[in-house]
Amino acid sequence: MHAMWKPAKFKYIYLLATLYVFTLTLPSASAMYWAFGDELLNHSNAFSLLPKNWWRDAAVILMLIHQFITFGFACTPLYFVWEKVIGMHDTKSIFKRALARLPIVVPIWFLAIIFPFFGPINSAVGALLVSFTVYISFGPINSASARMNAAEKPPFFLPSWTGMFVVNVFIVVWVLVVGFGLGGWASMVNFIRQIDTFGLFAKRYQCPKPPVPAAAAPLPHH
């Protein structure tokens, strides 16, 4: 949201987001795959694999808080567009603006309940579409006019456009092979394997089934 108001600072925000991923997201994900690698091949709901204790409950609560914040950030541009359409964007009342945003929030919330298996879909979309549109299609700039009119010049530690071109080519090839290629293949295989577990309005999506009580022992005959 900060970058929306000050686009020139987007690169710093992106750097902070990258540090966030490398210090929190990747270590926790690596720990889960290290402990439950085989089970996670068939379970997108990683929390269902953790032992039931207060650590697991705390992780669920923190994830819910994270989802609420992310939902707010992701929907903010949509809120602004909707408020302008209905003429509420300049309203000073927070209560009125909150009510005006309900037609956006309620359908998205309802769809989230209908499709609890969004994880495998999101994985495939991220590997096949996001990696391509972000890292590949916006790859190296080879036009002299584009380099002359570039809003961002090469950094001080790599002042040559040739060096920047080489770095960009490396990133494009790496993401094309690892992200789009291997990531797309792995996400599609995972999607196909889990498609039989998908269901609308699933109450306990991919949670372990409760143990079946053992049959009562027959009473001795006299």
C-alpha positions in Angstrom: 0.0 0.0 0.0 2.9 2.3 0.7 4.2 1.7 -2.8 0.8 2.6 -4.2 1.2 6.1 -2.9 4.9 6.4 -3.6 5.8 4.1 -6.5 9.4 5.2 -6.5 9.9 3.4 -3.2 8.5 0.2 -4.5 11.9 -1.4 -4.8 12.6 -0.9 -1.1 9.3 -2.3 -0.1 9.9 -5.3 -2.4 13.3 -5.8 -0.7 11.7 -5.8 2.7 9.1 -8.3 1.5 11.9 -10.5 0.1 13.7 -10.4 3.5 10.4 -11.3 5.2 10.1 -14.4 2.9 13.7 -15.5 3.5 13.6 -15.1 7.3 10.1 -16.4 8.1 8.3 -18.1 5.2 11.0 -20.3 3.8 12.4 -21.5 7.2 9.0 -22.5 8.5 8.0 -24.1 5.2 11.3 -26.0 5.1 10.8 -27.2 8.7 7.3 -28.5 7.8 8.5 -30.3 4.6 11.4 -31.8 6.6 9.1 -33.2 9.2 6.0 -34.1 7.1 7.3 -34.3 3.5 5.5 -37.4 2.5 2.2 -36.5 4.1 2.2 -33.0 2.6 2.2 -34.6 -0.9 -1.5 -35.4 -0.2 -2.4 -32.8 2.4 -2.5 -29.1 1.6 -3.8 -28.4 5.1 -0.5 -28.6 6.9 -2.0 -27.6 10.2 -3.9 -30.9 10.3 -0.6 -32.8 10.4 0.7 -31.0 13.5 0.2 -32.5 16.9 -2.7 -31.0 18.9 -1.1 -28.7 21.4 -1.0 -25.0 22.2 1.9 -24.4 19.8 -0.3 -25.6 16.9 -3.2 -23.5 18.2 -0.9 -20.4 18.4 0.2 -21.1 14.8 -3.4 -21.3 13.6 -4.2 -18.0 15.4 -1.2 -16.2 13.9 -2.1 -17.5 10.4 -5.6 -16.3 10.8 -4.3 -12.8 11.7 -2.0 -12.9 8.7 -4.9 -13.9 6.4 -7.0 -11.0 7.7 -4.2 -8.5 7.1 -3.4 -9.9 3.7 -7.1 -9.9 2.7 -7.3 -6.2 3.7 -4.2 -5.3 1.7 -5.2 -7.3 -1.4 -8.7 -6.0 -1.5 -7.9 -2.3 -0.9 -7.6 -1.4 -4.6 -10.8 -3.2 -5.3 -12.4 -1.3 -2.4 -11.3 2.1 -3.9 -12.7 1.2 -7.3 -16.0 0.1 -5.9 -16.3 3.2 -3.7 -15.8 5.4 -6.7 -18.4 3.5 -8.7 -21.1 3.9 -6.0 -19.9 7.5 -5.1 -18.7 6.7 -1.6 -15.0 7.3 -2.1 -15.0 10.8 -0.6 -17.2 9.9 2.4 -15.6 10.7 5.7 -17.6 8.3 7.7 -15.7 5.1 8.3 -18.9 3.3 9.2 -20.5 4.1 5.8 -17.4 3.1 3.9 -17.3 -0.2 5.8 -20.9 -0.9 4.9 -20.2 0.1 1.3 -17.4 -2.5 1.2 -19.7 -5.4 2.3 -20.7 -6.3 -1.3 -17.0 -6.9 -2.0 -16.2 -8.7 1.3 -19.2 -11.1 1.5 -18.9 -12.7 -1.9 -15.1 -13.3 -1.5 -15.7 -14.7 2.0 -18.5 -17.0 0.6 -16.2 -18.2 -2.2 -13.5 -19.0 0.3 -15.9 -21.2 2.2 -17.1 -23.0 -0.9 -13.5 -23.7 -2.2 -11.3 -24.8 0.7 -9.0 -26.5 -1.7 -7.6 -23.2 -3.1 -4.1 -24.1 -2.0 -3.3 -26.5 -4.9 -5.0 -24.1 -7.4 -2.9 -21.2 -6.0 0.3 -23.2 -6.3 -0.4 -24.0 -10.0 -1.4 -20.4 -10.8 1.7 -19.1 -9.0 4.1 -21.4 -10.9 2.6 -21.1 -14.3 1.2 -17.6 -14.5 2.8 -15.4 -11.8 6.4 -16.5 -12.4 5.9 -16.0 -16.1 4.2 -12.6 -16.0 6.5 -11.1 -13.2 10.0 -12.6 -14.0 9.9 -13.7 -17.6 7.7 -11.4 -19.6 9.3 -8.3 -17.9 12.7 -9.6 -18.5 15.8 -7.9 -19.9 15.5 -4.6 -21.8 17.5 -4.7 -25.0 16.2 -1.5 -26.6 18.5 1.6 -26.6 15.6 4.0 -26.3 14.2 2.0 -23.4 17.6 2.2 -21.6 17.8 5.9 -22.2 14.3 6.6 -20.9 14.5 4.1 -18.0 13.1 5.6 -14.8 15.5 3.4 -12.8 19.1 3.5 -13.7 21.6 0.6 -12.9 22.7 0.6 -9.3 26.1 1.9 -8.2 27.6 -1.5 -7.7 26.6 -2.6 -11.2 26.7 0.6 -13.3 26.9 -1.2 -16.7 23.7 -1.9 -18.7 25.5 -5.0 -20.1 26.0 -6.3 -16.5 22.3 -5.6 -15.8 21.3 -7.5 -18.9 23.4 -10.5 -17.9 21.8 -10.6 -14.5 18.3 -10.2 -15.9 19.0 -13.0 -18.4 20.2 -15.3 -15.6 17.0 -14.5 -13.5 14.7 -15.2 -16.5 16.4 -18.5 -17.4 16.4 -19.6 -13.7 12.7 -18.8 -13.2 11.8 -20.3 -16.6 13.5 -23.6 -15.7 13.0 -23.8 -11.9 9.8 -21.8 -11.4 7.8 -22.2 -14.5 9.2 -25.6 -15.6 9.9 -27.7 -12.4 7.4 -25.6 -10.3 4.7 -25.9 -12.9 5.2 -29.6 -13.3 5.3 -30.3 -9.5 2.2 -28.1 -8.9 0.2 -29.8 -11.7 1.2 -33.3 -10.5 0.1 -32.3 -6.9 -3.1 -30.8 -8.3 -4.0 -34.1 -10.1 -3.1 -36.2 -7.1 -5.4 -34.2 -4.8 -8.3 -33.6 -7.1 -10.2 -36.5 -5.7 -10.1 -34.9 -2.3 -11.7 -31.6 -3.5 -15.2 -30.9 -2.3 -17.4 -27.9 -1.9 -18.1 -26.6 1.6 -15.8 -29.2 3.1 -16.1 -29.0 6.9 -12.8 -30.8 7.6 -10.8 -30.4 4.5 -8.0 -33.1 4.4 -8.1 -33.5 8.2 -7.3 -37.0 9.5 -10.4 -39.1 10.0 -11.3 -39.9 13.6 -10.3 -43.3 14.7 -12.9 -46.0 14.5 -13.7 -47.4 17.9 -12.8 -51.0 18.3 -15.6 -53.5 18.5 -16.7 -54.5 22.0 -15.3 -57.8 23.1 -18.0 -60.5 23.4 -19.2 -61.4 26.8 -18.1 -64.8 28.1 -20.7 -67.7 28.0 -21.4 -69.6 31.1 
